[in-house]
Amino acid sequence: FQDSMKVACAALVVVHFPLLYFFTFLYYTDVGSTLFVLMAYYWSMKNRHWLSASFGVVAIFFRQTNIVWVGFCCMCALINHLRRNGKLGKDDSLVRQIFDAVLGCLSMLLSSIWIAVPYVFVLVGFVGFVIKNDGIVVGDRTSHEACLNFPQILYFSVFTICFSSFVSLRYLNILKTLKMVWNFITSPINLLCLIVLSAGMFYAVHHYTYQHLYLISDNRHFTFYIWKKIFGYHHDVKYYLIPIYAVSTLVMINELSYRRSSLWILVFFACTAIVLVPQKLLEFRYFIIPYLIFRLNLRPSTWLELLVEGLVYGVVNYLTMNIFLTRTHTQDGHTGQRIMW
């Protein structure tokens, strides 16, 4: 009973996630897009793959990039299939898991193909749409030009840690946390990975930081003020944030590793990157689905963690709705302009 109550309360808290809550009241595609992606993900875990793929098709009608999350559902279904049949270990190294996954799919070729077929049909249909449409974008293509905006994944990591701040309660045991950090940095492989990760982040920030015209000209969005106050403060600020990016990414990986394998985590970050990196515009709405998938795959929260999470969401929702409803300004001669996510 306690577990079922906690699950129900966790669900109640998650549906008040500020980005999702805010756009529930506006005519945006985000709520429908999120609903059908999560339905596709849910049914893929229940081994109802044709049903999952069907919800994936509906999700794509809301937002074309949801084809990536259909692929994510397919990969998760295959990973679960391999684990159930003892072909994939959760605690093995990433290289070993990739090797075992390939061999496992080959050794169970027919069943693996049967799982993948519904999702492949969706992919084939989507490819047909792209060919017919001469591109993935529906609407104003000049405002949705693709680029390699690698820092998007870094912004997402900080965004995720900020909204899952309840996770910080798990690191309040200073001695335990210091021991974990010490064990991490004294491992040559982990230290090498951290150095490579930080170097990669520096390269991405230095060469691939973009400012979309809307980001620096449209003061009706919170991202305008965040970019102006933080990144616009000094040219080098973007480099000072690299340690925060690194810590945020490592915390995300650590939290996911309690319930998910290294291969699953790799697939999640790969799909998140495929969705976010081509986007030149920093837009928090793009973070909704990957954030919720991250949140739903964390280890169960304590009652205190749920309370803190609910309070954070509640305060943010109150502030953002209050700003939207009570503060207006004039832009380009148009009065009554409001500030939103």
N, C-alpha and C positions, 0 to 999 in steps of 0.2 A: 504493500500500500504506500509506504514511504517513497519507494522508487517511482511508482506511477504518479504520485503527487508531484514529485520533483520534476519528472519529465513534462507534466502538464504545465507546471509553473515556468519551466525553461522555455517551452513553446510560446507561452503567453508573453514572456519577456522578449524573445527573439522577434516576434511579429511587431514589436514596437521599436525595432531598430530604426534610428532616426531618419536615414535616407528613405527607407521603405515607407515609414509612417507618414512622412511629409508628402510624398508624391501620391499617397492614397487619396488625397483630397484634390488632386489636380489631374487634368486630362493628359497624362503621360503614359507611355507604353511600358514603363518600368515594372509596375505591379503585375500586369498580365504576363510580361516576359518572365519575371521571377517565378510566378506561380507555376507556369507550364514547364520551366526548366527544372524546378524542384519536384514536380510530379514525374517528369521523365527520370530524374535521378532516383526517386523513391521506388518506382516500379522496376527500374533496372536492378536495384538491390533485392527486390522480391522475385527476380527471375521471370518477370513478365515483359519480355523484351519487345514484343510487337506492340504492346500497350505503351511501353516506354518510348519507343520510336515514334508512335503516333502523337504523344504529347510533345515530343521534340519537334515534329513538323509544325504544330500549332505555335510553339515557342519561336520558331524561325519566322513565322508571319509577323510576330511582334518586333523581332530584331534579328537581322540577318546573321550577326556574329554568333548567335546561339547555336549555329551549326557546330561550333567548337565544343560546346557543352554536350551536344549529342555525341560527339566523338569521345568526350570524357566519360559519359555514361557507358559507352561501349567498352572502353579500356577498363573501367572499374568492374564491369560485369565479367570480363575475361580474367582479371586479377582474382576476383572472388571465386570464380570457377576453378582456377588453378589451385587456390588455397584449400578449397573444400576437398579437392582430390589429392592433396598432399604433394603437389608439384612445386609449391612455392612457400618458402619459410618467411615469417615476418621479420625475424631478427638477423637474417643473413645480410651480408654487405650488398650495396647497390649493384655492383658489377655482377655478383653471384645471382642476385634476383633477376637481373635482365637476362642473363644466360639461361637461368632455369625457366624463365617465362617463355623464351623462344623455344627451348626444347619441349616444355610442357605443352605449348600450343601445337607443336608438330606431332607429339605423341598422342594427343587427343584432337586430331585435326578436324574430324567430322563434327564433334560436339562444339569445338571452338568456332567453326564456320557457322554452325546453326545459331550460336549466340550472336555472332557479328552480322549475320544477314540482314536483320531488320534495320540496323543502323547504316549498313552499306547502301541499302535502298534509299534511305534519306539522303545520304551523301551524293549518290548518283543523281537524284532529283535536284539537289542543290547545285551541282555542277551544271546541269542543264539550264537552270535558272540563270546562273552567272553568264553562261554563253549567250543565252537569249537576251539578257539585260545588258550585255557588254560590260559587266562589272558587278560588284557586290552591292554598291550604294544605290539606294532608292531615294530620289529627291535631289537636293542641291549638291552636286558632286564637288563643286569648288570649295565647299565648307568642310568636306570630309576627305581631303587628300591624304593618302596613306604615306607614312614615313616610318623611320626606325627610331621611335622615341623610347629607347631602352630605360631611361629613368622612370617611366610610368610604373614599372614593377617595384621600384624603390619607393615611390610615393605611396603605392598601395600597401607596402609593408608597414610604413609608419601609420597610415590610416587604419590599418587592421589592428595594430597594437593599441592605438589610442581608443578605439571603440571596444576592444576586448581588454580594457584596463583591469578588469576583475582578475585577469590572469596574474597580475602583479602580486596578488595576495599569496600566490603559491611560492613566491620568492622572498617572503618576509623573514624566513628563517635564514639569518645572515650566514651562520656557519655552514649550513647545508648548501646554500647558494655559492659561497666562496669555494667550498670543496668541489662542487660541480664545475665551476669556472676553472679551478686549478687542474682538475682532471682533464678538462678540455684542452687547455693551452699547453699542458705537458705532454700531450700526445702529438708526436711529430706529424702524423697524417692530418689530424684536426688543425694543427697550427698552419700547415701548408695550405689546407683548404681555406682557412681564414685569410691568409695572405693573398691567395689567388682571388678569393671573393672580393676583398677590399680593392685589389688592383683592378679587377674587372669593373667594379662600381665607379672607381675614379675615371677609368677610360670612358665608361658610358656617360658619366656626368660631364666630362670635359668635351667630348665630341658630339654628343647626341641630345643635349638639352635644347628643347624647342619652346618658343613662345608663340602660341597661336594668337592670331589677331583678336579673336573674341576674348581670349583670356585677359589681355591687357587693355581692352577697350570697353568691355561690357561690365559696368559696375553694379549690375543687378544680381550678381552671383558671389557667394562667399569666396570662391576660388580667386576672384579678382583681388580681394583684400588680402588673402593669405599670400598670394604671389607678390603683391606690392609690398607688404610689410616684411616678409621674410626674404624672398629671393631678390626683391628690388632694393633691399637695404644696402647690400654691397655685392659687388661682382663675385667675391670669393665665398659668399655664404653657402653656395651650392656644394662646395668642397667640405666645409665644416660639418655638413650634415651627413657625410659618408659614414662616420662611426655609428650614428643613430640608425642609418639604413642597415648597416651590418648587424647590429644588435637586434633590431626588429626582425630581420630575416631569420636569424639564428633562433630567436625565441619562438617564432612561428613554426620552424622546423622541429624544435624540441617539443613543443606542445602537441603537434600532430603525430609525432613518433610514438606517443603513448598508445595510440589506437590504430595507427596506419603504418604500413610498411614503407621502406625507402622508395620502392618503385611507385607506390601510390602517390607519395609526396612529390616525386619527380613529375609524374603525369599531371598532378594538380598545378604545379608551378609552370609547367610547359603550356598547359591550356590557358592559364591566366595570362602568361606572357603573349601568347598568340592573339588573345582578345585585346590586350591593353597596348602593347608596343606599337602597333600600326596607327594608333590614335594620336594625332598631333595635339589635340585639345586636352588639357587637364580637366576632367569632368568626373566628379565623385559618383555620379549615377552609374558610370561604367564599373565601379567597384562593388556594386550591390551583390551580384550573384557570386563572384569569387569569395567575398567576405562571408556570406551566409553558408557557403559550402565549407569554408574553413571553420566557422563557428559550430556547425552541426557535426563536425568530425572531431571536436575536442573531447577529452575525457569528461565524465560527468562532473558538474559543478557542485560545490557544497551550497548549503542554504545561504551562507554569508556571501559567497561569490555571486549567487543569483540576485541577492539583495543589492549588492554594489552595482552589478550590471544593470539592474532595473532602475536604480537611482541615476546612474550616468545617462541612460537613455531618456529617462523622464526629464532631467534637467536640460539636456540638449534639445529635446522636443519642445519643451516650454519656451526656451530662449529663441529657437529658430521660428516657431510659429508666432511668437510675440513680435519679433522683428518684422516678419512678413506681413502681419495684420495691422500693425500700428505705425510703421515707419514707411513713409513714401518720399520720393524725390523726383526731380525733373531731369530727363535725359533727352537731348536732341529736340527740345521743345515739347516733348510729350510728358504731361503731368501724371501723377499717380503711379509712378514706377515703383515696384516693390523688390526687396532683396530676398533671394531664395538660394537654395543649394545650387 
